[in-house]
Structure formats: structure tokens, C-alpha cells
Amino acid sequence: MTQNESMNPNPFAPPEARVADHAAQGADDTLLLNRIASGQRLLVVAVLVSILSSVFRGNPVGAIVAIVSAIIAVVGAVRLAAALGSPPWVRVVAGLLMLVPLVNLITMLVLSSRATRRLRAGGYRVGLLGAKQR
């Protein structure tokens, strides 16, 4: 006779197991996926602001918009890499790569594709401007 049978006198009772609460895990997953969506959205905004800065090229306004675009790109890359669970050195490298022209686009594509894959696996719909937060 096992320990479970000695505690439960009903031989037809289903087995009992201690499992984690799935509702609490679902809330954590939603929060993590919202962070991923937020980081991805920042990268998309950085690309759009960068395009806007090229419209004002040669103006002081264009320089200011380009600096704002770089700041948004660095913050978005670091936030997205952190939400994806990357180690700290990858976050630093991703932030630095956002400051290198053309390399930043490749880095954004890699991070965005990883984010899209993760968000779709979580049930989010990802469009051109990223996923909407829940």
C-alpha cells in the first residue's frame, strides 16, 4: 500500500498531485509578452523617427530628430533584449550596435524577428507596427 492510499480511504479516488497554479503563470507570461511588445514597438518608432530625420537632413531640426531616433533605438534594443531573456552583455552590445549606421538596421531586424516569433507563440497578433499590448 502506498502513502497516498493510506491517506485516502477511497480506492477509486483520482491520484492527487501538487502542481503550480497556472493562473499565476499566465499573468507572468502576459507581463513578459507585453514587455517584448513594448520593446518591439520602440524599435519600430525609432525607424520611423529616423526616416523623419532624413526628411530634415541639413537642418538643425534634422540633427535633433536623429539624436532622438538614436536614443529611442538604444532604449528599445536594450528593453527588448532584456525582455527576451538575453544576458547583460548582449543587452550592452545591442545598445551599442544601435549607434552604428546600417548595423543598427540588421540588429533591429534580428531582435524584431525574435520578438515576433515569441509574441506569435504567445497568441499575439503582430502587424507592421508591432503587437498591441494586452
Rosetta blueprint (number, residue, H / E / L):
1 M L
2 T L
3 Q H
4 N H
5 E H
6 S H
7 M H
8 N L
9 P L
10 N L
11 P L
12 F L
13 A L
14 P L
15 P L
16 E L
17 A L
18 R L
19 V L
20 A L
21 D L
22 H H
23 A H
24 A H
25 Q H
26 G H
27 A H
28 D H
29 D H
30 T H
31 L H
32 L H
33 L H
34 N H
35 R H
36 I H
37 A H
38 S H
39 G H
40 Q H
41 R H
42 L H
43 L H
44 V H
45 V H
46 A H
47 V H
48 L H
49 V H
50 S H
51 I H
52 L H
53 S H
54 S H
55 V H
56 F L
57 R L
58 G L
59 N L
60 P H
61 V H
62 G H
63 A H
64 I H
65 V H
66 A H
67 I H
68 V H
69 S H
70 A H
71 I H
72 I H
73 A H
74 V H
75 V H
76 G H
77 A H
78 V H
79 R H
80 L H
81 A H
82 A H
83 A H
84 L L
85 G L
86 S L
87 P L
88 P H
89 W H
90 V H
91 R H
92 V H
93 V H
94 A H
95 G H
96 L H
97 L H
98 M L
99 L L
100 V L
101 P L
102 L L
103 V H
104 N H
105 L H
106 I H
107 T H
108 M H
109 L H
110 V H
111 L H
112 S H
113 S H
114 R H
115 A H
116 T H
117 R H
118 R H
119 L H
120 R H
121 A H
122 G L
123 G L
124 Y L
125 R L
126 V E
127 G E
128 L L
129 L L
130 G E
131 A E
132 K L
133 Q L
134 R L
